[in-house]
């Protein structure tokens, strides 16, 4: 999905390694959900990534770490990886594959934050120390919020893939824009005060008595906001992969992805193969559509198709779309990695309807 502020796309096709790139347009920054093979990304994209959220470290979700490392080598920056317990050990293992005797003059570092039930553990790996792990710090942590910044928040949910697997949700802050027609009607000039007003509103309602200087005149900030500012809901993008379907999974995804603009969801098997899906702790197409409907997602984007369905992708898309529509919400289900050029085909009398 792409808006004026965010471009979110699957790096690989539906059958490729999971990796969701979320570009914060105009801000020279991006985040990623999972890090499978990323050869399709340009170096300039990889060097904008500030935070990576790793669901789990099966190879197809973490294989791209070496490519990320190579693209950022020589950069003076810290990249933060968020994920389940054990992620720091996996990052150290990946870094230990190389010899770093000439690395002390560089300043690239990876900060790894693991989400434990009652705390976040943080470990820093710096090239200045040949990527030896620094001391691990424990930060008290409860709830679902991993990263909270003025511009956006990332929350998570715990899923079951025979190991702990994390789902993630990106929520952009509300967009604040001054209506130029209202500005002209009020006879007020553009200027730095508009930026100051938006900054003030981003932190909450203006304090009582707060003013801004506009064309040499002190004016009440609350009145300016009421008369001129249009507030639009920020984008909400959810990501769910590698989990068994259960009541607990459905509840976790529904709560995390509620009213999301796009839910990127794995779709590994056709529902006729539900037993195989359950044995491997993956979702069927019907289950993916059911979860999207339960979350009242506006759009469903499918990925992580099993190689069993080469040439049969429309079967999976059709089953997911059927379940999504039966939930009473959502006109679209897609599996394209970038903004789509066509609507997914209508399913025939699909087995999703028989098994739902």
Residue frames as qw, qx, qy, qz and C-alpha x, y, z in Angstrom:
[[0.000, 0.888, 0.459, 0.000, 0.00, 0.00, 0.00],
 [0.430, 0.083, 0.011, 0.899, 1.18, 3.51, -0.73],
 [0.069, -0.906, -0.405, 0.098, -0.03, 6.85, 0.56],
 [0.215, 0.913, -0.117, 0.325, 1.45, 10.33, 0.62],
 [0.357, -0.788, 0.433, -0.253, 3.37, 9.40, 3.75],
 [0.588, -0.338, 0.733, -0.054, 4.11, 5.65, 3.66],
 [0.698, 0.380, -0.487, -0.361, 4.95, 3.00, 1.07],
 [0.586, -0.323, 0.715, -0.205, 4.66, -0.56, 2.37],
 [0.775, 0.401, -0.349, -0.341, 5.46, -3.47, 0.07],
 [0.922, -0.207, 0.318, 0.071, 6.53, -7.10, 0.16],
 [0.106, -0.695, 0.584, 0.406, 10.12, -7.32, -1.03],
 [0.083, -0.146, 0.934, 0.315, 9.55, -10.73, -2.62],
 [0.530, -0.118, -0.504, -0.672, 6.62, -12.31, -4.39],
 [0.772, -0.366, 0.063, -0.515, 4.02, -14.37, -2.58],
 [0.980, -0.049, -0.176, 0.077, 6.20, -17.49, -2.67],
 [0.493, 0.539, -0.405, 0.550, 9.42, -15.67, -1.76],
 [0.461, -0.166, -0.611, 0.622, 10.97, -15.10, 1.64],
 [0.215, -0.869, -0.445, -0.007, 8.93, -12.91, 4.00],
 [0.402, -0.197, -0.085, 0.890, 10.15, -9.31, 4.21],
 [0.077, 0.866, 0.475, 0.136, 7.90, -6.26, 4.45],
 [0.411, 0.043, -0.028, 0.910, 9.54, -2.90, 3.73],
 [0.072, -0.878, -0.467, 0.074, 7.82, 0.18, 5.17],
 [0.446, 0.234, 0.069, 0.861, 9.27, 3.35, 3.69],
 [0.124, -0.782, -0.393, 0.467, 8.57, 6.58, 5.60],
 [0.515, 0.602, 0.325, 0.516, 8.40, 8.81, 2.57],
 [0.105, 0.867, -0.006, 0.488, 10.33, 12.05, 2.68],
 [0.557, -0.785, 0.212, -0.166, 12.07, 11.17, 5.93],
 [0.411, 0.596, -0.680, 0.116, 15.08, 9.13, 4.76],
 [0.318, -0.278, 0.807, -0.413, 13.97, 6.33, 7.04],
 [0.734, -0.010, -0.510, -0.449, 12.42, 2.90, 6.73],
 [0.516, -0.330, 0.715, -0.337, 11.58, -0.05, 8.95],
 [0.520, 0.174, -0.755, -0.361, 11.13, -3.72, 8.08],
 [0.799, -0.213, 0.390, -0.405, 9.06, -6.62, 9.32],
 [0.921, -0.011, 0.368, 0.129, 11.19, -9.75, 8.84],
 [0.030, 0.798, -0.501, -0.334, 14.40, -10.07, 6.86],
 [0.884, 0.171, 0.423, 0.106, 14.24, -12.92, 4.40],
 [0.598, 0.124, 0.394, 0.687, 16.15, -12.70, 1.13],
 [0.068, 0.880, 0.224, -0.413, 16.44, -8.98, 0.23],
 [0.505, -0.079, 0.469, 0.720, 18.52, -8.94, -2.95],
 [0.221, 0.687, 0.557, 0.411, 15.72, -7.02, -4.65],
 [0.220, -0.939, -0.179, 0.193, 16.25, -4.01, -2.39],
 [0.495, 0.712, -0.161, 0.471, 18.71, -1.34, -3.48],
 [0.559, -0.031, -0.458, 0.691, 21.60, -0.36, -1.24],
 [0.065, -0.303, 0.091, -0.946, 20.01, 3.04, -0.68],
 [0.684, -0.433, -0.296, -0.508, 16.90, 1.35, 0.69],
 [0.823, -0.237, -0.457, 0.239, 18.85, -0.91, 3.04],
 [0.418, 0.085, -0.333, 0.841, 20.86, 2.01, 4.41],
 [0.307, -0.421, -0.038, -0.853, 17.62, 3.81, 5.34],
 [0.732, -0.392, -0.535, -0.153, 16.43, 0.96, 7.55],
 [0.119, -0.605, 0.473, -0.630, 16.59, 2.04, 11.19],
 [0.535, -0.206, 0.663, -0.481, 14.60, -0.74, 12.85],
 [0.496, 0.107, -0.786, -0.352, 13.98, -4.37, 11.96],
 [0.659, -0.206, 0.442, -0.573, 11.24, -6.41, 13.62],
 [0.312, 0.264, -0.894, -0.183, 11.96, -10.13, 13.36],
 [0.804, -0.242, -0.123, -0.530, 9.08, -12.56, 13.88],
 [0.877, -0.339, 0.337, 0.051, 11.43, -15.52, 14.45],
 [0.018, -0.736, 0.585, 0.340, 14.75, -16.66, 13.03],
 [0.817, 0.236, 0.514, 0.113, 13.89, -19.51, 10.72],
 [0.494, -0.133, 0.429, 0.744, 16.16, -19.11, 7.70],
 [0.222, 0.545, 0.578, 0.566, 13.52, -17.70, 5.35],
 [0.208, -0.923, -0.313, -0.083, 12.82, -14.87, 7.82],
 [0.444, -0.835, 0.185, 0.269, 16.43, -13.93, 8.65],
 [0.822, 0.176, 0.293, 0.455, 18.54, -14.90, 5.64],
 [0.363, 0.815, 0.135, 0.431, 18.90, -11.27, 4.54],
 [0.498, -0.837, 0.020, 0.224, 20.91, -10.19, 7.58],
 [0.671, -0.194, 0.339, 0.630, 24.18, -10.66, 5.71],
 [0.342, 0.577, 0.417, 0.614, 22.94, -8.49, 2.82],
 [0.242, -0.938, -0.197, -0.150, 21.85, -5.79, 5.27],
 [0.657, -0.614, 0.150, 0.411, 25.23, -5.95, 6.99],
 [0.606, 0.092, 0.390, 0.687, 27.11, -5.65, 3.71],
 [0.170, 0.764, 0.381, 0.491, 25.02, -2.72, 2.51],
 [0.335, -0.928, -0.075, -0.143, 25.58, -0.79, 5.75],
 [0.810, -0.239, -0.021, 0.534, 29.27, -1.62, 6.17],
 [0.418, 0.179, 0.054, 0.889, 31.22, 1.61, 6.65],
 [0.231, -0.711, -0.311, -0.587, 28.15, 3.54, 7.82],
 [0.117, 0.129, -0.592, 0.787, 28.24, 5.44, 11.11],
 [0.585, -0.271, -0.148, -0.750, 24.89, 4.29, 12.50],
 [0.245, -0.076, 0.887, -0.384, 23.05, 2.02, 14.90],
 [0.556, -0.087, -0.571, -0.598, 20.43, -0.38, 13.56],
 [0.439, -0.193, 0.660, -0.579, 17.96, -1.81, 16.05],
 [0.467, -0.043, -0.819, -0.331, 16.58, -5.33, 15.76],
 [0.543, -0.197, 0.431, -0.694, 13.48, -6.29, 17.75],
 [0.663, 0.082, -0.670, -0.325, 12.32, -9.86, 18.22],
 [0.863, -0.422, -0.178, -0.212, 11.71, -12.85, 20.48],
 [0.572, -0.672, 0.470, 0.025, 14.09, -14.21, 23.13],
 [0.815, -0.027, 0.482, 0.322, 17.18, -15.71, 21.51],
 [0.524, 0.836, 0.115, 0.117, 17.48, -13.06, 18.79],
 [0.130, -0.899, 0.415, 0.047, 20.72, -11.66, 20.25],
 [0.668, -0.295, 0.662, 0.168, 22.28, -15.11, 20.14],
 [0.715, 0.493, 0.462, 0.181, 21.26, -15.47, 16.48],
 [0.269, 0.958, -0.084, 0.055, 22.63, -12.04, 15.55],
 [0.363, -0.737, 0.561, 0.102, 25.91, -12.85, 17.28],
 [0.760, 0.020, 0.625, 0.177, 26.05, -16.14, 15.39],
 [0.601, 0.740, 0.256, 0.158, 25.57, -14.34, 12.08],
 [0.048, 0.958, -0.277, 0.047, 28.24, -11.75, 12.92],
 [0.601, -0.541, 0.579, 0.099, 30.62, -14.48, 14.09],
 [0.863, 0.361, 0.328, 0.133, 30.71, -15.92, 10.58],
 [0.498, 0.793, -0.069, 0.345, 33.21, -13.19, 9.60],
 [0.692, -0.192, -0.205, 0.665, 36.64, -12.02, 10.71],
 [0.033, -0.958, -0.232, -0.167, 36.67, -8.48, 12.13],
 [0.694, -0.337, -0.064, 0.633, 40.35, -7.78, 12.86],
 [0.288, 0.133, 0.204, 0.926, 40.23, -4.63, 10.69],
 [0.160, -0.693, -0.612, -0.345, 36.85, -3.40, 11.92],
 [0.417, -0.543, -0.442, 0.579, 37.91, -1.24, 14.86],
 [0.148, -0.139, 0.122, 0.972, 38.05, 1.95, 12.77],
 [0.246, -0.359, -0.592, -0.678, 34.36, 1.68, 11.84],
 [0.193, -0.005, 0.538, -0.821, 31.30, 2.63, 13.85],
 [0.604, -0.150, -0.511, -0.593, 28.48, 0.40, 12.68],
 [0.149, -0.115, 0.838, -0.512, 26.47, -1.17, 15.50],
 [0.509, -0.302, -0.665, -0.456, 23.46, -3.44, 15.93],
 [0.297, -0.200, 0.581, -0.731, 21.27, -3.01, 18.99],
 [0.430, -0.170, -0.843, -0.274, 19.21, -6.13, 19.67],
 [0.393, -0.178, 0.430, -0.793, 16.07, -5.92, 21.82],
 [0.297, -0.131, -0.937, -0.129, 14.32, -9.12, 22.83],
 [0.536, -0.356, -0.023, -0.765, 10.70, -9.12, 24.02],
 [0.241, -0.025, -0.923, 0.299, 10.45, -11.25, 27.16],
 [0.295, -0.619, -0.715, -0.134, 7.20, -11.68, 29.13],
 [0.369, -0.852, -0.311, 0.206, 8.11, -9.01, 31.70],
 [0.286, -0.765, 0.223, 0.532, 11.06, -7.12, 30.24],
 [0.679, 0.722, -0.120, 0.059, 13.06, -6.09, 27.19],
 [0.728, -0.438, 0.265, 0.457, 16.68, -7.21, 27.08],
 [0.415, 0.903, -0.104, -0.050, 19.08, -5.03, 25.11],
 [0.762, -0.303, 0.342, 0.458, 22.49, -6.08, 23.77],
 [0.317, 0.890, -0.182, -0.275, 24.77, -3.93, 21.62],
 [0.837, 0.031, 0.353, 0.417, 27.13, -5.37, 18.98],
 [0.130, 0.942, -0.121, -0.285, 29.58, -2.72, 17.76],
 [0.818, 0.499, -0.118, 0.262, 32.15, -2.97, 14.99],
 [0.020, 0.825, -0.425, 0.372, 34.49, -0.95, 17.22],
 [0.541, -0.449, 0.661, -0.263, 34.61, -4.03, 19.47],
 [0.143, 0.225, -0.909, -0.321, 34.74, -6.54, 16.59],
 [0.646, -0.212, -0.376, -0.630, 31.02, -7.11, 17.21],
 [0.305, -0.058, -0.864, 0.397, 31.62, -8.77, 20.56],
 [0.361, -0.693, -0.552, -0.291, 28.39, -8.63, 22.57],
 [0.005, -0.465, 0.363, -0.807, 28.23, -5.82, 25.09],
 [0.092, 0.081, 0.808, -0.576, 26.59, -6.12, 28.50],
 [0.218, -0.458, -0.746, -0.432, 22.92, -7.09, 28.35],
 [0.154, -0.059, 0.364, -0.917, 20.57, -4.61, 29.98],
 [0.082, -0.472, -0.877, -0.026, 17.08, -5.43, 31.26],
 [0.178, -0.105, 0.009, -0.978, 14.33, -2.85, 30.88],
 [0.320, 0.305, 0.776, -0.450, 10.97, -3.42, 32.58],
 [0.301, 0.134, -0.483, -0.811, 8.33, -3.93, 29.91],
 [0.333, 0.332, 0.857, -0.210, 4.73, -5.09, 29.79],
 [0.456, 0.671, 0.198, -0.551, 1.99, -4.56, 27.27],
 [0.776, 0.422, 0.433, 0.180, 2.08, -4.68, 23.49],
 [0.288, 0.952, -0.108, -0.015, 4.06, -1.56, 22.55],
 [0.856, -0.031, 0.054, 0.514, 7.62, -2.18, 21.37],
 [0.393, 0.011, 0.121, 0.912, 8.57, 1.15, 19.83],
 [0.030, 0.871, 0.484, -0.079, 6.78, 4.46, 20.41],
 [0.371, -0.076, 0.133, 0.916, 7.95, 7.61, 18.66],
 [0.234, 0.472, 0.204, -0.825, 6.15, 10.87, 17.86],
 [0.377, 0.327, -0.505, -0.704, 5.66, 9.77, 14.25],
 [0.761, 0.019, -0.534, -0.367, 4.67, 6.15, 14.70],
 [0.581, -0.407, 0.606, -0.360, 4.21, 3.21, 17.04],
 [0.576, 0.204, -0.763, -0.213, 4.96, -0.49, 16.57],
 [0.687, -0.314, 0.447, -0.479, 3.05, -3.04, 18.64],
 [0.308, 0.284, -0.895, -0.153, 3.31, -6.82, 18.68],
 [0.850, -0.199, 0.136, -0.468, 1.43, -10.02, 19.48],
 [0.249, -0.408, 0.879, 0.001, 2.71, -13.46, 20.43],
 [0.828, 0.235, -0.219, -0.459, 1.84, -16.35, 18.10],
 [0.737, -0.298, 0.605, -0.054, 2.53, -20.10, 18.04],
 [0.662, 0.583, -0.412, -0.227, 4.78, -21.67, 15.37],
 [0.930, -0.125, -0.291, 0.187, 5.96, -24.53, 17.56],
 [0.490, -0.115, -0.253, 0.826, 8.25, -21.77, 18.76],
 [0.007, 0.762, 0.327, -0.559, 7.36, -18.24, 19.75],
 [0.362, 0.340, 0.456, 0.738, 6.65, -16.12, 16.67],
 [0.024, -0.522, -0.310, 0.794, 5.81, -12.42, 16.80],
 [0.284, 0.695, 0.538, 0.384, 3.27, -10.50, 14.75],
 [0.290, -0.264, -0.102, 0.914, 3.70, -6.74, 14.33],
 [0.171, 0.819, 0.529, 0.145, 1.60, -3.66, 13.67],
 [0.328, -0.002, 0.040, 0.944, 2.80, -0.24, 12.50],
 [0.007, 0.840, 0.543, -0.021, 0.55, 2.72, 13.31],
 [0.340, 0.330, 0.047, 0.879, 1.43, 6.16, 12.00],
 [0.045, -0.422, -0.451, 0.785, 0.48, 9.16, 14.08],
 [0.336, 0.791, 0.496, -0.124, -2.48, 11.19, 12.88],
 [0.447, 0.259, 0.280, 0.809, -1.67, 13.51, 10.00],
 [0.075, -0.777, -0.343, 0.522, -2.13, 17.21, 10.75],
 [0.381, 0.281, 0.422, 0.773, -2.60, 19.60, 7.86],
 [0.074, 0.502, 0.233, -0.830, -3.56, 23.25, 7.69],
 [0.448, 0.639, 0.613, 0.124, -6.42, 23.86, 5.27],
 [0.347, -0.034, 0.210, 0.914, -5.08, 26.48, 2.85],
 [0.105, -0.589, -0.509, -0.619, -8.54, 27.74, 1.95],
 [0.499, -0.772, -0.386, 0.080, -9.38, 28.33, 5.59],
 [0.565, -0.348, -0.018, 0.748, -5.99, 29.97, 6.03],
 [0.188, 0.251, 0.351, 0.882, -6.72, 32.37, 3.17],
 [0.295, -0.701, -0.512, -0.399, -10.21, 33.11, 4.44],
 [0.578, -0.698, -0.281, 0.316, -8.74, 33.95, 7.84],
 [0.245, 0.937, -0.119, 0.217, -6.27, 36.33, 6.17],
 [0.638, -0.666, 0.363, 0.131, -3.30, 34.63, 7.82],
 [0.425, 0.708, -0.545, -0.144, 0.10, 34.15, 6.16],
 [0.962, -0.015, -0.235, 0.141, 2.01, 30.88, 5.92],
 [0.066, 0.789, -0.486, 0.370, 5.14, 30.70, 8.05],
 [0.320, 0.250, -0.851, 0.334, 7.10, 28.82, 10.73],
 [0.444, -0.154, 0.480, -0.740, 4.15, 29.15, 13.10],
 [0.850, 0.095, -0.235, -0.461, 2.34, 26.40, 11.14],
 [0.644, 0.234, -0.699, 0.206, 5.15, 23.94, 11.88],
 [0.002, -0.227, 0.663, -0.713, 5.09, 25.01, 15.53],
 [0.668, -0.071, 0.149, -0.726, 1.32, 24.49, 15.67],
 [0.862, 0.132, -0.439, -0.215, 1.61, 20.97, 14.22],
 [0.433, 0.262, -0.736, 0.449, 4.39, 20.11, 16.68],
 [0.292, -0.195, 0.496, -0.794, 2.24, 21.35, 19.54],
 [0.799, 0.018, -0.025, -0.601, -0.77, 19.31, 18.38],
 [0.717, 0.242, -0.654, -0.010, 1.31, 16.18, 17.86],
 [0.221, 0.169, -0.764, 0.582, 2.04, 16.23, 21.60],
 [0.098, -0.522, -0.796, 0.289, -1.64, 16.68, 22.50],
 [0.026, 0.884, 0.409, 0.227, -4.10, 19.52, 22.82],
 [0.290, 0.545, -0.215, 0.757, -2.48, 22.96, 23.30],
 [0.346, -0.316, -0.630, 0.619, -2.07, 23.98, 26.91],
 [0.057, -0.885, -0.462, 0.017, -4.55, 26.53, 28.21],
 [0.156, -0.928, 0.057, 0.332, -3.31, 29.98, 27.37],
 [0.615, -0.162, 0.501, 0.588, -0.72, 28.75, 24.83],
 [0.386, 0.848, 0.072, -0.357, -0.16, 31.19, 21.97],
 [0.708, 0.121, 0.396, 0.573, 1.71, 31.40, 18.70],
 [0.027, -0.657, 0.092, 0.748, 3.10, 34.49, 17.07],
 [0.521, 0.471, 0.633, 0.326, 1.49, 34.96, 13.65],
 [0.292, 0.674, 0.248, 0.631, 2.44, 38.00, 11.57],
 [0.172, 0.348, -0.336, 0.858, 3.64, 39.75, 14.71],
 [0.570, -0.390, 0.062, -0.720, 0.47, 39.02, 16.69],
 [0.085, -0.135, 0.938, -0.307, 0.13, 36.51, 19.56],
 [0.669, -0.069, -0.307, -0.673, -2.84, 34.26, 18.81],
 [0.699, -0.275, 0.551, -0.363, -4.38, 31.44, 20.90],
 [0.036, 0.305, -0.909, -0.282, -3.02, 28.11, 19.69],
 [0.322, 0.277, 0.878, -0.220, -6.25, 26.25, 20.51],
 [0.450, 0.684, 0.237, -0.523, -8.26, 28.67, 18.38],
 [0.246, 0.605, -0.595, -0.469, -5.84, 28.35, 15.45],
 [0.120, -0.108, 0.984, 0.077, -6.05, 24.57, 15.68],
 [0.395, 0.452, 0.715, -0.359, -9.86, 24.57, 15.78],
 [0.420, 0.745, 0.065, -0.515, -10.20, 26.92, 12.81],
 [0.342, 0.729, -0.487, -0.338, -7.43, 25.73, 10.51],
 [0.088, -0.407, 0.907, 0.054, -6.19, 22.20, 11.19],
 [0.871, 0.090, -0.217, -0.431, -7.58, 19.07, 9.53],
 [0.385, -0.442, 0.799, -0.136, -6.72, 15.82, 11.29],
 [0.815, 0.241, -0.389, -0.354, -6.58, 12.54, 9.34],
 [0.882, -0.361, 0.294, -0.066, -6.04, 9.08, 10.81],
 [0.015, -0.665, 0.712, 0.225, -2.55, 7.71, 10.30],
 [0.721, 0.251, -0.584, -0.275, -1.88, 4.51, 8.39],
 [0.661, -0.384, 0.582, -0.279, -2.13, 1.19, 10.23],
 [0.663, 0.432, -0.578, -0.199, -0.26, -1.78, 8.74],
 [0.758, -0.389, 0.470, -0.232, -0.32, -5.24, 10.34],
 [0.469, 0.499, -0.719, -0.122, 1.92, -8.22, 9.62],
 [0.792, -0.257, 0.452, -0.321, 1.13, -11.83, 10.55],
 [0.610, 0.465, -0.621, -0.163, 3.17, -14.87, 9.58],
 [0.487, 0.216, -0.823, 0.195, 3.97, -18.45, 10.58],
 [0.338, -0.174, 0.607, -0.698, 1.34, -19.40, 13.11],
 [0.049, -0.280, -0.956, -0.067, -1.17, -22.11, 13.80],
 [0.361, -0.393, -0.266, -0.803, -4.84, -21.13, 13.64],
 [0.351, -0.329, -0.805, 0.349, -6.51, -21.21, 17.06],
 [0.224, -0.872, -0.427, -0.087, -8.88, -19.18, 19.21],
 [0.501, -0.677, -0.001, 0.539, -5.86, -17.58, 20.86],
 [0.414, -0.004, 0.433, 0.801, -4.31, -16.68, 17.50],
 [0.050, 0.659, 0.573, 0.485, -7.56, -15.25, 16.21],
 [0.342, -0.880, -0.303, 0.128, -7.99, -13.10, 19.32],
 [0.528, -0.500, 0.149, 0.670, -4.39, -11.87, 19.29],
 [0.319, 0.165, 0.503, 0.786, -4.49, -10.89, 15.62],
 [0.066, -0.768, -0.561, -0.302, -7.94, -9.34, 15.89],
 [0.387, -0.849, -0.200, 0.300, -6.87, -7.11, 18.77],
 [0.487, -0.403, 0.279, 0.723, -3.54, -6.11, 17.26],
 [0.223, 0.093, 0.593, 0.768, -4.71, -5.52, 13.67],
 [0.148, 0.684, 0.662, -0.267, -8.12, -4.01, 14.46],
 [0.295, 0.911, 0.204, -0.203, -9.23, -1.60, 11.70],
 [0.469, -0.413, 0.455, 0.635, -5.86, -1.87, 9.95],
 [0.441, 0.675, -0.186, -0.562, -5.58, -0.30, 6.51],
 [0.701, 0.411, -0.560, -0.160, -3.65, -3.33, 5.29],
 [0.762, -0.414, 0.481, -0.128, -3.12, -6.72, 6.88],
 [0.469, 0.534, -0.690, -0.138, -0.18, -8.59, 5.35],
 [0.767, -0.273, 0.470, -0.340, -0.90, -12.20, 6.22],
 [0.087, -0.314, 0.915, 0.238, 0.73, -15.50, 5.40],
 [0.811, 0.246, 0.075, -0.525, -1.32, -17.86, 3.27],
 [0.194, -0.480, 0.839, 0.170, 0.66, -21.07, 3.16],
 [0.149, 0.080, 0.977, 0.132, -1.95, -23.72, 2.28],
 [0.457, -0.235, -0.472, -0.716, -5.32, -24.23, 0.66],
 [0.568, -0.317, 0.418, -0.634, -8.01, -25.08, 3.17],
 [0.938, 0.089, -0.252, -0.222, -8.30, -28.57, 1.71],
 [0.701, 0.238, -0.525, 0.420, -4.83, -29.07, 3.21],
 [0.395, -0.771, 0.126, -0.484, -5.79, -27.77, 6.65],
 [0.920, -0.382, 0.016, 0.082, -4.36, -30.85, 8.38],
 [0.754, 0.240, -0.056, 0.609, -0.97, -30.24, 6.79],
 [0.043, 0.738, -0.071, 0.670, -1.17, -26.55, 7.73],
 [0.661, -0.689, 0.073, -0.289, -1.90, -27.43, 11.35],
 [0.944, -0.151, -0.021, 0.294, 0.93, -29.99, 11.47],
 [0.607, 0.280, -0.017, 0.744, 3.37, -27.33, 10.28],
 [0.236, -0.669, -0.364, 0.603, 1.83, -24.52, 12.35],
 [0.088, -0.039, 0.358, 0.929, 0.88, -22.41, 9.32],
 [0.430, 0.414, 0.357, -0.719, -2.34, -20.82, 8.12],
 [0.411, 0.398, 0.747, 0.339, -4.66, -21.82, 5.32],
 [0.052, 0.272, 0.325, 0.904, -6.09, -19.26, 2.92],
 [0.414, -0.643, -0.534, -0.360, -9.51, -19.50, 4.55],
 [0.595, -0.571, -0.371, 0.427, -7.97, -18.93, 7.99],
 [0.348, -0.067, 0.059, 0.933, -6.07, -15.87, 6.74],
 [0.151, -0.425, -0.423, -0.786, -9.28, -14.39, 5.33],
 [0.544, -0.634, -0.546, -0.054, -11.16, -15.19, 8.52],
 [0.532, -0.431, -0.260, 0.681, -8.60, -13.38, 10.65],
 [0.167, 0.108, 0.211, 0.957, -8.64, -10.34, 8.35],
 [0.335, -0.555, -0.516, -0.560, -12.42, -10.21, 8.59],
 [0.594, -0.598, -0.484, 0.235, -12.33, -10.56, 12.38],
 [0.443, -0.320, -0.092, 0.833, -9.87, -7.66, 12.55],
 [0.288, 0.874, 0.350, -0.173, -12.08, -5.60, 10.20],
 [0.424, -0.335, 0.397, 0.742, -9.03, -4.92, 8.05],
 [0.432, 0.702, 0.026, -0.566, -9.63, -2.72, 5.05],
 [0.634, 0.605, -0.440, -0.195, -7.29, -4.64, 2.77],
 [0.869, -0.301, 0.391, 0.036, -5.75, -8.12, 2.84],
 [0.415, 0.722, -0.538, -0.131, -2.33, -8.74, 1.29],
 [0.975, -0.151, 0.150, -0.070, -1.28, -12.39, 1.02],
 [0.305, 0.720, -0.623, 0.035, 2.22, -13.89, 1.03],
 [0.289, -0.407, 0.844, -0.195, 4.28, -16.92, 2.03],
 [0.877, 0.202, -0.093, -0.426, 2.55, -19.32, -0.37],
 [0.728, -0.289, 0.614, 0.100, 3.77, -22.88, -0.16],
 [0.068, 0.424, -0.713, -0.554, 5.67, -24.18, -3.22],
 [0.350, 0.236, 0.906, -0.039, 2.92, -26.81, -3.43],
 [0.356, 0.739, 0.502, -0.274, 0.73, -24.23, -5.16],
 [0.153, -0.385, 0.458, 0.786, 2.93, -23.05, -8.00],
 [0.131, -0.108, -0.698, -0.696, 0.52, -22.15, -10.76],
 [0.337, -0.558, -0.746, -0.133, -2.42, -22.38, -8.34],
 [0.189, -0.047, -0.366, 0.910, -1.99, -19.06, -6.56],
 [0.368, -0.236, -0.231, -0.869, -5.45, -17.91, -7.60],
 [0.644, -0.356, -0.668, -0.109, -6.91, -20.83, -5.63],
 [0.460, -0.288, -0.520, 0.660, -5.34, -19.52, -2.43],
 [0.012, -0.015, 0.018, -1.000, -6.28, -15.93, -3.20],
 [0.466, -0.302, -0.505, -0.661, -9.85, -16.95, -3.99],
 [0.607, -0.413, -0.667, 0.128, -10.31, -18.90, -0.77],
 [0.332, -0.230, -0.374, 0.835, -8.89, -16.04, 1.32],
 [0.163, -0.103, -0.191, -0.963, -11.10, -13.52, -0.46],
 [0.527, -0.386, -0.648, -0.392, -14.17, -15.68, 0.09],
 [0.547, -0.443, -0.593, 0.391, -13.57, -15.88, 3.83],
 [0.209, -0.111, -0.135, 0.962, -12.71, -12.19, 4.00],
 [0.297, -0.217, -0.347, -0.862, -15.95, -11.22, 2.30],
 [0.569, -0.427, -0.686, -0.152, -18.02, -13.62, 4.37],
 [0.419, -0.324, -0.505, 0.681, -16.77, -11.73, 7.41],
 [0.034, 0.881, 0.469, -0.059, -18.65, -8.72, 6.13],
 [0.122, -0.917, 0.149, 0.348, -15.71, -6.46, 5.41],
 [0.357, -0.535, 0.593, 0.485, -13.10, -5.89, 2.77],
 [0.735, 0.598, 0.066, -0.312, -13.42, -5.77, -1.01],
 [0.509, 0.718, -0.475, -0.004, -9.83, -6.76, -1.78],
 [0.820, -0.418, 0.367, 0.135, -7.32, -9.54, -1.30],
 [0.554, 0.778, -0.297, -0.011, -3.99, -9.31, -3.07],
 [0.885, -0.315, 0.155, 0.305, -0.62, -11.00, -3.18],
 [0.570, 0.705, -0.049, 0.418, 1.37, -8.49, -5.24],
 [0.664, -0.263, -0.257, 0.651, 4.65, -7.31, -3.66],
 [0.138, -0.113, 0.010, 0.984, 4.24, -3.71, -4.85],
 [0.432, 0.345, 0.255, -0.793, 1.14, -1.60, -5.52],
 [0.535, 0.213, 0.813, 0.085, -1.18, -3.94, -7.47],
 [0.137, 0.232, -0.456, -0.848, -2.20, -3.54, -11.06],
 [0.512, -0.159, -0.646, -0.543, -5.17, -5.88, -11.04],
 [0.654, -0.335, 0.320, -0.599, -7.84, -7.16, -8.73],
 [0.219, -0.197, 0.954, -0.053, -7.59, -10.75, -7.53],
 [0.390, -0.093, -0.710, -0.578, -9.89, -13.10, -9.44],
 [0.713, -0.245, 0.173, -0.633, -13.23, -14.13, -8.05],
 [0.232, -0.233, 0.943, -0.059, -13.06, -17.68, -6.68],
 [0.509, -0.131, -0.698, -0.486, -15.16, -20.40, -8.18],
 [0.783, -0.498, -0.128, -0.350, -17.41, -22.34, -5.81],
 [0.281, 0.580, -0.679, 0.352, -14.41, -22.60, -3.53],
 [0.669, -0.209, -0.694, 0.168, -13.72, -25.16, -0.86],
 [0.088, 0.127, -0.455, 0.877, -13.48, -22.26, 1.59],
 [0.549, -0.207, -0.059, -0.808, -17.25, -21.97, 1.48],
 [0.813, -0.131, -0.537, -0.183, -17.62, -25.70, 2.10],
 [0.656, -0.073, -0.581, 0.476, -15.22, -25.71, 5.03],
 [0.008, 0.377, -0.245, 0.893, -16.15, -22.44, 6.68]]
